Amino acid sequence: MEVFMLDFWHWWILAVVLVIVEMLAPTFFALWMAVAAFITGVALFFMPDMQWEYQVFLFAVLSVLSIIAWRYYYSKNPITTDEPMLNRRGEQYVGRLITLKEPIVDGQGKVRVDDSTWKVEGEDCPAGTKIKIISLNNVVFNVEIVS
């Protein structure tokens, strides 16, 4: 007695749903599960007597294998860009020379860079001193005096 029946088109609908999930929350995780669901549907199309337990097992194995394969491929072939700091605004300023408008007191101060005000940590120095941004710690620049 067959209690639970899956057809190939159920897997294809799951694949479409997973692609929609991927579009709404781009993680490159649901996409590979969608590929696994589609392949499971194709397998069921050619073997319509496959029991549902084997279908779910095939889907699980294909999901894991496709995700592992993608991660392996991506680690060997990372995406290159001509703007690697595009979404890392603070890191774009590392190495930049600026002139202090306000002094650094007790190792802390503020500096205006382009259109933003940033906290800075470094050696105490008066306004008008030239400093160099040497690193970024969360949202605080570490600076050093340029002689």
C-alpha positions in Angstrom: 0.0 0.0 0.0 1.5 3.3 -1.2 0.7 6.0 1.3 3.0 8.8 0.0 3.3 9.4 -3.8 5.6 11.8 -5.4 5.6 12.5 -9.2 8.5 14.0 -11.2 6.7 17.3 -11.5 6.6 17.6 -7.6 10.4 17.8 -7.7 10.3 20.3 -10.5 7.9 22.5 -8.6 10.3 22.2 -5.6 13.1 23.2 -7.9 11.2 26.4 -9.0 10.3 27.2 -5.4 14.0 26.9 -4.4 15.1 29.1 -7.3 12.6 31.7 -6.1 13.9 31.4 -2.6 17.4 31.9 -4.0 16.3 35.1 -5.8 14.8 36.5 -2.6 17.7 35.6 -0.3 20.8 35.1 -2.5 23.0 32.7 -0.7 24.0 30.2 -3.4 22.7 27.5 -1.2 19.1 27.1 -2.3 20.2 27.2 -6.0 22.2 24.0 -5.7 19.3 22.3 -3.8 17.1 23.4 -6.8 19.5 21.7 -9.2 19.3 18.6 -7.0 15.5 18.7 -7.0 15.4 19.1 -10.8 17.8 16.2 -11.3 15.7 14.1 -8.9 12.7 14.9 -11.0 14.5 13.9 -14.2 15.5 10.6 -12.6 11.9 10.0 -11.5 10.7 10.8 -15.0 12.8 8.0 -16.4 12.2 5.6 -13.5 8.6 6.3 -12.4 8.5 3.3 -10.1 11.1 4.7 -7.7 9.9 4.7 -4.1 9.7 8.0 -2.3 12.4 7.0 0.2 14.9 6.6 -2.6 13.8 9.9 -4.1 14.4 11.8 -0.9 17.7 10.0 -0.4 18.7 10.9 -4.0 17.7 14.5 -3.4 19.7 14.7 -0.2 22.8 13.2 -1.7 22.6 15.4 -4.8 22.0 18.5 -2.6 25.1 17.8 -0.5 27.3 16.9 -3.5 26.2 19.9 -5.5 26.9 22.3 -2.6 30.3 20.7 -1.9 31.2 20.8 -5.6 30.2 24.5 -5.8 32.2 25.4 -2.7 35.3 23.5 -4.1 34.9 25.2 -7.5 34.5 28.7 -5.9 37.5 28.2 -3.6 39.6 27.4 -6.7 38.1 30.1 -9.0 37.1 33.1 -6.9 35.3 36.0 -8.5 37.7 38.7 -9.5 36.7 42.4 -9.7 38.3 45.7 -10.6 36.7 47.2 -7.5 37.5 44.8 -4.6 36.7 47.4 -1.9 33.4 48.5 -3.4 31.3 47.5 -0.4 34.0 48.0 2.2 33.9 51.8 2.4 36.2 52.2 5.4 38.9 49.9 4.0 39.0 52.2 0.9 40.6 54.8 3.1 43.4 52.8 4.5 46.7 54.3 3.4 45.2 57.7 2.9 46.9 60.9 4.2 44.6 63.5 5.9 44.9 66.6 7.9 43.2 66.7 11.3 40.6 69.4 11.8 40.2 68.5 15.5 42.9 67.2 17.9 43.3 63.7 19.0 43.0 63.7 22.8 43.6 60.7 25.1 44.2 58.6 22.1 40.8 59.2 20.5 39.3 61.7 18.2 37.3 62.3 15.1 38.2 63.0 11.5 36.2 64.0 8.5 37.0 62.0 5.4 35.1 62.9 2.2 31.4 63.2 3.4 31.7 61.2 6.6 32.9 61.6 10.1 35.0 58.7 11.5 36.4 57.9 14.9 40.2 57.6 15.1 42.6 56.2 17.6 46.2 57.1 17.7 48.9 59.2 19.3 47.7 62.5 20.8 48.3 65.4 18.4 46.9 68.9 17.7 44.6 70.0 14.9 46.4 70.6 11.6 48.6 67.5 12.0 49.0 65.2 9.0 48.1 61.6 9.8 48.0 58.4 7.8 45.2 55.9 8.2 47.0 52.6 8.8 44.1 50.2 9.5 40.4 49.9 10.3 39.1 48.2 13.4 35.3 47.8 13.0 34.4 51.5 12.4 37.4 53.1 14.0 40.5 54.1 12.1 43.9 53.5 13.6 46.2 56.3 12.6 49.8 57.4 12.8 51.4 60.8 12.6 53.2 61.5 9.3 56.5 63.3 9.8 
